[in-house]
């Protein structure tokens, strides 16, 4: 799938049409299943993004643990 998307210069419209055709084909031509699969994939990516933001916000991006109130006075 990614090979076809990355092969040569294409317009944005052509690239999106190809991706849509491939998603529909992957779901056996069933448009409802395709939409459901894309919604599920989007929800998973949103969850992963939220988890990443939480980790970065808590200082875990560099291996540090989150500070607690008791750490403030040390």
KAPEWO-V576272 format. One record per pair of residues at least 6 apart in sequence whose C-alpha atoms are under 8 Angstrom apart, sorted by the first residue. I is the first residue (numbers start at 1). GAP is how many residues later the second one is. D is the distance in whole Angstrom. If there is no record, write none. Layout:
# KAPEWO-V576272
i: <I;I>
gap: <GAP;GAP>
d: <D;D>
This chain:
# KAPEWO-V576272
i: <1;1;5;5;5;23;24;24;24;26;27;27;55;58;58;58;59;59;60>
gap: <18;21;10;13;14;11;6;7;10;8;6;7;6;7;8;9;6;7;6>
d: <8;7;6;7;7;6;7;6;6;8;6;6;6;7;5;8;6;6;7>
